[in-house]
Amino acid sequence: MQPPDTHDTPDTQDMRDLQAFAAEARRFLDARAVKAPDRAAVAWGEGDDSMAYFSSLPPDEEAEQVRLAREWQRTRYENGFGWITGPPEYGGRGLTPVHDLLYDAVESEYAVPDTGVLGVVGLGMIGPTILAHAQPHIRERWLPAMYRGDAIACQLFSEPGAGSDLASVATRAVREGDTWVLNGQKVWTSVAQHSEIGVALTRTDPDAPKHRGITAFLVPMDAPGVDVRPLRQMTGGADFNEVFLTDVRIPDDHRLGEVDGGWTVALTTLMNERNTVGSEGAGPVAAALSPERLSALMRATWTWDDRALRGRLAELLVDAMATGYLNDRAQRTLRAGIAPGPERSVSKLMYGQNLTRAAHFVSDCLGPRIIADTGRWGTYAWSELLLATPALRILGGTEEIMKNILAERVLGLPKEPVTPRAAAKEVRS
């Protein structure tokens, strides 16, 4: 009888490494947090019924939430979980995206502070952009600070006249020796009120074709001339801001990428933005698509016998499952060492549509109860998600833009015809 083969294959060794990493993560979390309750398993009428996508906290509570987020991120960082995929020379651990996904899955089982104020924009989008395009001393200065929780970053891209058409930015940057002077206005800037730095797209050559006359800069948010003004949302919160730049002087070493090469920098940020938004699914709004929560709502509102509503519920749950399987496919692609394809773009599109449909489905179940704060559990709380749905179909790339990208670049469909007026405008720009 032959002895069993004890030699590890690369696959079995990788699996053992991941198991050891997961065990390490659990030991870390067990020592510092308690297990979170399963929101889907909570009985109707028990626990927190909040369904808010955006924050609507009073300023003092929001400040405390930011403090806790910074503190938890620092704890992660000091224990090797703050930047799992980052280069060790900048404070990262140098592991794979699979390790990152595995840690997120393990941490989701625990009740820990929400670090979205740091992670969604700063760590998910700006950090990779600085790593790819900043000078070495800028990376050394800001990357450890961001992933340690000491610095929050924002994205100074959108403008009143340049939202989806991002290449039409009008904020000017004029060179004066080794300094650039920035003037313009940005809008819909998430977490700018909490940020230490921001990445700004500016127009540096107004005579070049619009994609080629853009330069990106890293802007200290406490620089003279930077004015952050909150924008009140109809949900009651103020997650977004408009940012005015008036004669803001930025050293040339804060430039990201080449002069007039900012579109490449922007694409790095946008690629990571779609990956971040497309892979969302945790947090309170995840319960908005759980079969348990939605079927319990129908029973509580005496709409379970409405066949039309039940049909809509079935369609919604099927689409949510399909989106989940698409995310699983993207994760399997990562585990195989292959860069993901269009899965994240499709997932981002479906994520917004699914939550929007869920909010509208719930509003049809509740009727007037969704707009009247009577104190009854599981009714008015849904209004915050309903009011957030327009933003869900815009952030991370509007639905129209995403559909054009998928149609033209993935499916190979012909581009939209260019009208003579649009062609003349392109020539002038």
N, C-alpha and C positions, 0 to 999 in steps of 0.2 A: 504494500500500500504506500503510495507516494505521500510525503508530507505536504500540507497546504502551502500554496505559493504566498510567501509573506512580502513579496516585493510590491511596493506601491506604484500604481500608475499615476500619471499626472492628475487625472480626474479624481482619484480617491484621495490623493494628497491635498488637492484643492478643497475637497469636501471636508477633510479633517481640519484644515486651516479655518474654514468658515465656521465649523462647529466650535472650535476653540475660541474664535473671536466672539461668537454669540454667547458662549458661556462667560467670557470676560465681561461682555456688555451687561449681562444679567447680574453678575456680582457687583458691578459698579452701580447699577440701578437699584438693586435690592438694598444697598447700603445707604441710599440717599432719597428714595421715593417709595411710595406705596402703589399697589396695583390699582389701576383705574377701573371703575365699573363699566360693564358692557352696556353702552347706551341703547343698543338695539334690544337688549334683554330687559331693560327697565320697564316695569309695568306702567300702563297708562295712568297718568296722574301723579307719578312719583318722580322726584328729582328735578333737575333744571330743565325747563321746556324751551330754553332759548334756541332760536334758529337764525341768529344774526350771522351774516357773512362779513359785514364790516363792523368796526367798533362804534359804539354809541355811548361810551363811558364818560362820566364827568371828568374834567381835567385832572383832578387829584387822583382818581382811580386809574386813569390812563397812565399817569406818571408812575404810579406804583407798579403797574403791569410792565412798563418798560424797564423799571429797575429790576424786577424779578427776572425778566427775560435776559438782561445783561448778566445778572448773577448766575443764572443757570448755564448760559453759554460759557462763562468763565470756568464753571465747574467742569463742564464737558471738556473744554480745552486743556485744562490742567491734568485731566485724566486720560488724554489721548483720543477723545471722541469729538473734539471741536471742529476738526477739519480732516476727516478720515482720508480723503483722496488727495489732500494737498501735499506739495513738495516738502520734505523735512526741513529744508533750509529756511522755509518761511513759517515753520511751526506746524506743518501738516504731518500726517502719519505715513503718507506714501502708499496707501492701500488702493484697492480697486473700487469702481462704482458699485460692484456687487456688495462689498463690505458696507458701503454707505447705505444702500437699500436695506441690508440686513439689520443694521443698527436702527434705522428708522422703524422697521417692523417691530423690533424688540421694544423700543422706547414707547411705541404707541400703546403698549399694554400697561403703561404706568401713568400716574397722575403727576405730570411735571409742568412747569410754567410754559406758556405759549411763547415761542421765540419767533413768531412770524414777523414781528417788527424788525428783526435783524436778518432773518433768513430768506424771506421770499424775494426781496429786491437786492439787498446788500450781498448776502452770502450766495444766493442763487444766481444772480445776474452780474453784479458789479465786481465781485471778487474775481470770477473767471476772466472778466474783461481787463482788470488791472494786471492779473497774472500774465495775460497774453500780450499786452500792449504797452505797459508802463516801463520806465527805466528801472534798473535794478535797485537804486536807492529808494525810489518811491515804493516799489514792491516791499522792500524791507521795512519801510516806515509804516505802511498801512495794512498790509495783509495780516500780519500777526495781530494787530490791534482790532481788525474787523472780526477775525475768527475767535478772538478772546472775548469779544463782547464789549470792548472799550470804544469802538467806533461803529456807528450806523451809517449806511450809505444810501443815497437816493439816485434816481435816474432822471436827469434834466434833459428830456428828449422832446416831448410833445409841446406844441405851441398853440395859441389861439387859431392860427391859420395853417398849422401843420400837425395834424393828428395822425390819421392813417397814412397820409402822404408825407411821410417823415422826411423825405429828401428835400422838401420845400422849406426847411427851417430858415428863419430870417434873422435869428440872433447873430449879431456881428462880432467877430473877433479881429482886431486890428493890431498888427505887430509894431511894437516900439522897442527896438533893440532886442534884449533878451526877455522882454515882457510882452504879454498880450493883454489888450484892454477889451473886455466883454461888455456888450450892451444888448439887452433884449428881455423878452418875457417867456417864461415856461409855465405850463399849466398841467393840472391833473397829476402833480408830483406826489406820489405816496411817501409817507414818513419823512418828508422834508423838515417838518417841525422838530424831529428828533435827531436829525442827521448831522454828522460831523463833516462829511464829504459828499460830493455829488459828481456824476459824470455828465458833462454837458456837450451837446452837439452844437456847433456854431458854423456860420457861413464865413469863410475866409477868402473866397474868390467869387465875387458875385457875377463875374463874366464867364465862369466855367460852366459846363453842363452840371445840372443841379446835384447829381450824385458825386461829382468830382471836386466840388468846391467846398467841401465840409471838412472841418477839423474837430477832433474831440479833445476835451481837457478835463482834468481832475480839479474840481473847484472846492476849496475849503469853505464850508457853509457859514463860517464866522468871519469871512473876508469882508472888508468894508465895501459897501455897495450891494450886498446880497440881502434881499428883503423877502421873507417868507410870510405869506398871508394865507390862513386856512380857508378852505371852501366848505361851507356847510352843506351836507347831503340831506336828501329827504328822509333818510333813515334816522336823522338826528345827530349823527356823528360828523367828524371832520377829518377823515383819513387822508384826503387829498388837499393839495395846496397849489396856489400860484406863486411863482418865484420870479421876482424882478431883479435883473442884473444891471446895475448902473455904474459904469466906469469901474468894473471889477478888474483888478490887475492880477494876472496869473503868470508866474514864471514859466519860461519855455520848458523847463524840465518837468512841468506838470502836464505837458502835452502827451496824449496817448496816440501812438502811431505816428505816421508821417503827416506833414502839412498837406492839407487837401486830401488826405487819405482816411478821413473820419468815417466814411461809409463802411469800410472794412471793420472798423471798431464797432460801429453800430450793429452790424450783422452778428458779431460775436455776442453782444448783449442780447439781441433779439432771439438768437438761437437758444440761448440759455433761458430766456424768459418763457419761450414756448415749452421747453422741457419742464420748467418749474411749474407753470400753470397746468400743463397737460397731465402731470403726474399727481396733482392734488387729489385729495379724497379723504383726508383725516379731519378731525375736528368736529364741532357740533353739526355742521351742515351735512356731514356724511350720513347722519341719521335721517336726513330728508329723503334719502333714496332707499331706506331700509324697508323691506316688506312688512316687518313687524310694526314699525311706527305708522306707516301709511294705512295698513289694514286696521290697526287699532283706532286710528282717526276716523275711518269710515264707520266703524261700529259705534264710536262715541257720538257721531253726528247723525246716526240713523240713516246713513246713505249706502249701507252694504248691499241692499237689495236693488240698487240702481245699476242695471246691467251695463248701461253706457259708461258710467264711471268705473265699474269694475274692468271693463274692456280697456279703458285708458290706463288704468293702473297696471294691467298686465303688460301693455305695450311699453310703458315707462320702465318697468322692472326688467324687461327683456333688454331694452337698450342700455340700461345701467349695467347689466351683467355683461353685455357685449363690450362696453367700454372697459370694464374691469379685465376682461380677457385680453383686450388689446394692450392694456398696461402690462399684464403678465407676459405677453409676447415680447414687448420692449425690454422687460427685465431679463427674459431668457436670452435675447439677443446680446444684451450687455454681458451676461454670464459667459457667453460664447466668445467674448472678446471682439464683437462686431459693433461698429457704431450704429445706433438706431437709425432707421429710415424715416418714412413719413408718419410712423405710428403716433409720435407725440403731437404732431400737428392735428391729426384726426382726433386724438384723445382730447386735446384742448378744445376743439370745436364741439365735441360731444359733451364734455363736462359742463360747459355753459348752457348748452341746449337742454341737457337732462335736468339741471337744477331749475332752469326757467320753467320747464314743463311741470316739474314737481310743485313749484310754487303756484302755478296756475291751477293745477289739479286740486291742491289743498284749498285754494280760494273758492273753487266751485263746491267743495264739500262743506266749507264753513259758511259761505255766504256772508252776510253782514257781520258775523262774529269775528272776522279777520280784521275789521277796521274799528271795532269797539273794544276798548280795554275794560272788560267787566271783571277782570281778575280770575276768570275761569282758566284752568290749566289747559295748555295745548291749543289755544285759539288765537288770541291777539299776538302771541309770540311769533307766529308765522309771518306777520306783516313785515318784519325786518328783512326776511329773505325775499319776499315778494317785491319790496321796494328796491332791493339790490339787483334784481334780475337784469335791468337794462345794462348795468355796468358789466355783468358777467359775460355779455355778448360783445363787449368792446375790449376789455383789458386783455393784454397779451396778444393783440391783433384782432381787429374786428372780424366778424363772421364773413363779410364780403371779401376782405383781403385773404383770409385763410382759404376760402373756397376757390378764389382765383389761383392761389399758389398750388393747391392740390390739383386743380383741374389742368393747369398749364404745365407744371413741373413734374407731377407724378403720373397723371393720366395721359399727358401728351396731347391734350385738346388744343385747338387753335386759340391764339390770343384774341382778346376782344378787339374789334376793329377800331383803329385810331381815326377819329374825325379830323377833318382839315383844321378845325379850330384848335383841337388838342395838339396836332402836329406843329402848328405855328407857335403855340405856347412853348412846346418842348424846344424848338429851334431857338426862341428868344432866351430861354433859360440856360 
